[in-house]
Amino acid sequence: MTETLTARARFVCETVAKTARLMVGVPDYPTYVDHRRTVHPGQPVMTYEEFFRDRQQARYAVGKGRFRGCC
């Protein structure tokens, strides 16, 4: 019973943390890696640093010569 409650509490905490990270714009790298390996097998997977930079550029349009911000 205690193990079940501990596992459930851990799952809830991980889900809350994941949601909070996504709300402030921190992308979910493990989900990206799982997607690439499942849907695009054999294709390269970006490192965490490459992935983070790519997501920042997509969100803030930094790579397009202007800064548009998030709002």
Backbone bond lengths (Angstrom), bond angles and torsions (degrees), N, CA, C in turn:
res aa  C-N    CA-C-N  psi(-1)  N-CA   C-N-CA  omega(-1)  CA-C   N-CA-C  phi
1 M - - - 1.458 - - 1.535 110.98 -
2 T 1.342 115.76 -44.50 1.462 120.28 -179.69 1.521 110.95 -64.48
3 E 1.343 116.84 -39.43 1.464 120.23 178.73 1.521 111.03 -62.81
4 T 1.319 116.53 -38.90 1.461 120.54 179.21 1.523 110.58 -65.20
5 L 1.322 117.17 -43.00 1.460 120.51 178.29 1.528 111.08 -65.93
6 T 1.306 116.75 -39.48 1.463 120.66 178.69 1.526 110.56 -64.60
7 A 1.312 116.83 -44.64 1.467 120.87 178.75 1.524 110.77 -63.64
8 R 1.309 116.51 -41.37 1.471 120.76 179.56 1.531 110.64 -65.85
9 A 1.333 116.64 -42.96 1.465 120.47 178.69 1.523 110.46 -63.71
10 R 1.322 117.35 -40.82 1.465 121.17 178.14 1.529 110.12 -62.41
11 F 1.341 117.10 -44.27 1.465 121.24 178.96 1.526 110.78 -60.55
12 V 1.323 117.34 -44.49 1.466 121.08 -179.81 1.527 109.94 -63.23
13 C 1.326 117.45 -44.87 1.466 120.86 179.68 1.530 111.35 -62.47
14 E 1.318 116.94 -43.30 1.467 120.26 179.17 1.522 111.09 -64.31
15 T 1.316 117.22 -39.71 1.462 121.22 179.07 1.520 111.50 -66.48
16 V 1.319 117.12 -42.54 1.469 121.20 177.76 1.524 109.99 -63.30
17 A 1.330 117.44 -44.30 1.464 121.22 179.56 1.530 110.92 -62.84
18 K 1.335 116.84 -43.14 1.459 121.11 179.39 1.527 110.56 -62.05
19 T 1.323 116.56 -43.81 1.464 121.60 179.20 1.523 110.64 -62.88
20 A 1.326 116.85 -44.19 1.466 120.78 179.70 1.528 110.85 -62.32
21 R 1.333 117.34 -42.68 1.470 120.19 178.80 1.527 110.66 -61.96
22 L 1.321 116.89 -42.80 1.467 119.66 179.75 1.525 111.47 -66.28
23 M 1.331 117.04 -34.39 1.468 120.68 179.82 1.524 112.32 -65.63
24 V 1.326 117.36 -31.78 1.459 120.12 -179.94 1.520 112.24 -97.87
25 G 1.319 117.19 5.96 1.456 120.91 172.67 1.507 116.14 93.35
26 V 1.316 118.36 15.62 1.463 120.36 176.05 1.523 107.17 -91.25
27 P 1.325 117.87 113.34 1.463 120.72 -175.84 1.525 113.06 -69.21
28 D 1.315 115.40 159.72 1.459 122.22 -177.10 1.523 109.76 -97.77
29 Y 1.324 116.22 94.27 1.457 121.74 -176.56 1.527 113.60 -63.98
30 P 1.328 120.21 -44.36 1.474 118.82 179.59 1.533 113.28 -58.94
31 T 1.328 117.39 -36.02 1.467 120.15 177.17 1.525 110.31 -65.83
32 Y 1.341 116.79 -40.42 1.462 121.34 177.46 1.530 110.61 -60.86
33 V 1.340 116.24 -46.50 1.465 120.49 -178.87 1.525 110.60 -62.55
34 D 1.328 117.41 -45.29 1.467 120.80 177.67 1.525 111.07 -58.70
35 H 1.324 116.57 -43.49 1.471 121.03 179.69 1.526 111.10 -61.89
36 R 1.333 116.49 -47.69 1.469 119.94 -178.62 1.521 111.41 -61.01
37 R 1.331 116.69 -43.16 1.459 120.28 -177.89 1.521 112.42 -70.50
38 T 1.330 116.91 -31.05 1.463 120.99 -178.68 1.527 112.21 -83.54
39 V 1.334 116.32 -49.34 1.468 121.32 -172.73 1.525 112.69 -90.08
40 H 1.325 116.98 -30.05 1.466 121.33 -176.92 1.531 110.93 -126.37
41 P 1.317 117.74 58.48 1.473 119.12 -178.06 1.528 110.92 -63.01
42 G 1.301 115.43 144.14 1.458 120.13 179.10 1.513 114.28 86.98
43 Q 1.325 117.52 -13.85 1.461 120.26 177.61 1.523 109.05 -91.54
44 P 1.332 117.11 152.65 1.461 119.47 -177.42 1.526 112.57 -65.31
45 V 1.333 114.93 151.09 1.459 122.74 176.78 1.527 106.96 -113.40
46 M 1.332 117.00 129.41 1.462 121.02 179.19 1.528 110.36 -64.06
47 T 1.317 115.77 149.58 1.460 119.53 171.46 1.525 108.09 -69.79
48 Y 1.327 116.64 168.17 1.466 119.23 179.38 1.524 110.55 -59.01
49 E 1.331 116.73 -42.40 1.465 120.29 -179.33 1.525 111.47 -63.05
50 E 1.326 118.03 -43.35 1.470 121.78 177.76 1.527 110.49 -64.10
51 F 1.316 116.11 -42.97 1.459 121.24 179.99 1.527 110.90 -62.89
52 F 1.327 116.55 -46.20 1.466 120.77 -179.24 1.524 110.54 -62.01
53 R 1.335 116.71 -44.94 1.469 121.11 178.95 1.527 110.73 -62.01
54 D 1.331 116.99 -43.06 1.460 121.62 179.26 1.526 111.17 -61.11
55 R 1.323 116.56 -43.88 1.466 120.27 -179.66 1.522 111.48 -68.34
56 Q 1.343 118.16 -36.28 1.461 120.90 176.04 1.517 110.73 -64.37
57 Q 1.326 116.02 -43.56 1.464 119.25 179.70 1.522 110.72 -64.30
58 A 1.315 117.41 -39.73 1.464 120.43 179.14 1.524 111.19 -66.27
59 R 1.324 116.55 -38.35 1.463 119.56 -177.20 1.520 112.34 -75.66
60 Y 1.323 117.20 -42.63 1.459 120.27 -172.64 1.518 114.12 -105.51
61 A 1.313 118.13 1.31 1.466 123.09 178.67 1.522 111.80 57.20
62 V 1.315 116.96 31.97 1.456 121.74 -179.32 1.524 110.54 -64.50
63 G 1.303 117.48 -38.76 1.456 121.41 -176.86 1.515 114.10 -73.13
64 K 1.315 118.47 -6.41 1.453 121.29 -177.46 1.533 111.94 -100.57
65 G 1.323 117.09 13.71 1.461 120.20 176.20 1.498 114.37 82.22
66 R 1.309 118.47 10.41 1.441 120.66 177.74 1.530 108.94 -149.11
67 F 1.297 115.52 160.41 1.457 120.31 177.42 1.516 107.20 -115.22
68 R 1.310 116.18 112.26 1.454 118.28 -178.31 1.510 112.01 -100.69
69 G 1.324 118.12 -11.51 1.462 119.85 -179.66 1.507 111.95 74.22
70 C 1.281 116.28 -173.16 1.456 119.98 -176.28 1.517 113.17 -99.98
71 C 1.309 117.59 -9.60 1.470 118.82 -175.16 1.517 112.15 -121.55
